Amino acid sequence: MATWRLDPDVVHLNHGSFGACPVEVLDLQHELRTEMEANPVAFMLRRYQPALEENRAAIASFVGADPAGLVFVPNATYGVNSALRSVEGRLAPGDELVITSHTYNACRNAVADTAMRTGARMVVADVPFPIADADQVVSAVADVLTDRTALLVVDHVTSPTGLRLPIEAILAAVDPAVIVIVDGAHAPGMIEVDLSTLGAAFYTANCHKWVCAPKGAAILWVAEPFRSTAVAASISHGYNDGWPGSGSRFHAQFDWTGTDDPTARLCVGLAIEVLGSHRPDGWPGVRSSNRELALAGRRIVLDAVGTPTPAPDAMIGSIASVPIPPEREPSESIFDPLTTALHAEWSIEVPVFAWPESPRRLLRISAQQYNTIDDYHELATALAAELGRT
Ligand SMILES: Cc1ncc(COP(=O)(O)O)c(C=O)c1O
């Protein structure tokens, strides 16, 4: 069972951004920190690596990966940056690096930087939203592929639009010579992930979102042909094999990237257990009940704002985005002023993004085990008032 220490006076409808960590997992993190500060040297040099291996095994099994190909990173942004840094030597001027119009802004920036440093060109596949079916994503990507396409960065679940993308079908449409980096920031814990059969070169994901580990725990999985040349975005001892205890040069690159607080990654195994025991039917029950609540919540919000269903149910996991009638005045911030109004006037945490650009905007709800249907009714009441629909 997971218990939460969330503020009861707030309606928490944005699990998607930073997750939330159950008390049981925070307690372990507290114990580990106490132990670490009682003898920092013993903890870092003797206790850390065996504990890391246990947690690596747990998350590897959870995402269907071979532990030999899996490393911990602090977050998905670091994972995408490391994957890009690892393949820059394979890119040539004039190569095309494909992303989609739904790519998370931080990762889009990382690809733009790689393009600038290698002389490659970033190409954006324009995925529609509202969207009628998942095939439209495959066509949008296929439409921009050329014989200069060298790399594709694609999300498993998109951030602003909350869509589960058909990455298996996308991979099938791409020439096997193209290096595919999957940004699965939201995927583990929200949808089933099986890396054993995926066929991507790199897959990164956060553990703090839907696995509910503490913040600072994420993974990067690397396919076998890319492991010997993979480097962490922060080069450290592992670069010349100088991290004793790591099982391989590849692991050593990431197992130690400089002194930090490693306790978040040492809690991932427990987080998988705690959330997995939250429902009698285990993780499948967590995923499906979150999805049902997200779909029911989306229906309530759509009715409140009078917007047609923007995406098929099959593309929805535990987050869902709803177009909100545009503001009259464009806003300069990525977050629409409605986000602040819902927080300040109604104590509701829910993001409203300018998308694709202000004054057009999307509101994204999340559904996690601590949410109930009443949370979405409260949001609907607030929206009706804020949008002048009462
Ligand atoms: C699709 C996607 N990629 C990457 C990230 C970045 O995650 P982080 O800030 O943990 O690096 C997010 C965060 O929400 C995301 O939704």
The ligand as an ORCA input file, in Angstrom:
! r2SCAN-3c Opt
* xyz 0 1
  C       8.328     13.790    -22.537
  C       9.251     14.345    -21.499
  N      10.568     14.286    -21.705
  C      11.456     14.738    -20.810
  C      11.017     15.293    -19.633
  C      12.047     15.828    -18.697
  O      11.996     15.251    -17.460
  P      13.041     15.752    -16.378
  O      12.737     17.179    -16.088
  O      12.800     14.864    -15.223
  O      14.389     15.591    -16.975
  C       9.650     15.387    -19.366
  C       9.171     15.997    -18.111
  O       8.016     16.170    -17.855
  C       8.749     14.906    -20.323
  O       7.429     14.961    -20.121
*
